[in-house]
């Protein structure tokens, strides 16, 4: 089986890392929103609470999309590694 060039292998791994970093940023934003929600509840600011819930829902949907994208790419990398097309030098 033909080996892929190292550049392409590294590019796929960087894509996985990029997706994980983007997910981390969205999770951190959800944490910030959650802290604000406590304040909204304490001050009985229902309008702001509902807006924050909607905003949080958008981030959750973004994370779901990123998870699907990560999973598909990870499966591709895993298949290539298992088949020998992607050797273990590439992931070290």
C-alpha positions as CSV (number, residue, x, y, z in Angstrom):
1,X,0.0,0.0,0.0
2,X,1.4,3.5,-0.8
3,X,2.4,5.7,2.0
4,X,1.0,9.1,2.3
5,X,3.4,12.0,2.4
6,X,4.3,13.2,5.9
7,X,2.8,16.7,5.2
8,X,-0.6,15.3,4.6
9,X,-0.4,13.1,7.7
10,X,0.6,16.0,9.8
11,X,-2.1,18.2,8.3
12,X,-4.8,15.7,9.3
13,X,-3.4,15.6,12.9
14,X,-3.4,19.4,13.0
15,X,-7.0,19.4,11.9
16,X,-7.9,17.2,14.9
17,X,-6.0,19.5,17.2
18,X,-7.6,22.6,15.8
19,X,-11.1,21.1,16.3
20,X,-10.2,20.2,19.9
21,X,-9.0,23.7,20.5
22,X,-12.1,25.3,19.0
23,X,-14.2,23.0,21.2
24,X,-12.3,24.0,24.3
25,X,-12.9,27.7,23.6
26,X,-16.7,27.0,23.2
27,X,-16.7,25.1,26.5
28,X,-15.0,27.9,28.3
29,X,-17.6,30.3,26.9
30,X,-20.3,28.0,28.2
31,X,-18.7,28.2,31.6
32,X,-18.7,32.0,31.5
33,X,-22.4,32.0,30.5
34,X,-23.3,29.6,33.3
35,X,-21.6,31.8,35.9
36,X,-23.6,34.8,34.6
37,X,-26.8,32.7,34.7
38,X,-26.4,32.4,38.5
39,X,-26.2,36.2,38.8
40,X,-29.3,36.5,36.6
41,X,-31.2,34.1,38.8
42,X,-30.1,35.8,42.0
43,X,-31.2,39.2,40.6
44,X,-34.4,37.7,39.1
45,X,-33.4,39.0,35.6
46,X,-35.5,36.5,33.7
47,X,-35.0,38.2,30.3
48,X,-31.2,38.0,30.5
49,X,-31.5,34.4,31.8
50,X,-33.5,33.4,28.7
51,X,-31.1,35.2,26.4
52,X,-28.2,33.4,28.0
53,X,-29.9,30.0,27.7
54,X,-30.4,30.7,24.0
55,X,-26.8,31.7,23.6
56,X,-25.6,28.6,25.5
57,X,-27.8,26.4,23.2
58,X,-25.9,27.8,20.2
59,X,-22.6,26.9,21.7
60,X,-23.8,23.4,22.6
61,X,-25.0,22.9,19.0
62,X,-21.6,24.1,17.8
63,X,-19.9,21.6,20.1
64,X,-22.1,18.8,18.8
65,X,-21.1,19.8,15.2
66,X,-17.4,19.9,16.2
67,X,-17.7,16.5,17.9
68,X,-19.2,15.0,14.7
69,X,-16.4,16.6,12.6
70,X,-13.7,15.4,14.9
71,X,-15.1,11.8,15.1
72,X,-15.3,11.5,11.3
73,X,-11.7,12.7,10.8
74,X,-10.5,10.6,13.7
75,X,-12.0,7.5,12.2
76,X,-10.2,8.3,8.9
77,X,-6.9,8.7,10.7
78,X,-7.5,5.5,12.7
79,X,-8.3,3.5,9.6
80,X,-5.1,4.7,7.9
81,X,-3.1,3.9,10.9
82,X,-4.6,0.4,11.3
83,X,-4.1,-0.3,7.6
84,X,-0.4,0.8,7.8
85,X,-1.0,3.7,5.4
86,X,-0.3,6.0,8.3
87,X,2.7,4.8,10.2
88,X,3.4,5.4,13.9
89,X,6.2,7.9,13.1
90,X,3.5,10.3,12.0
91,X,1.7,10.4,15.4
92,X,4.8,10.8,17.6
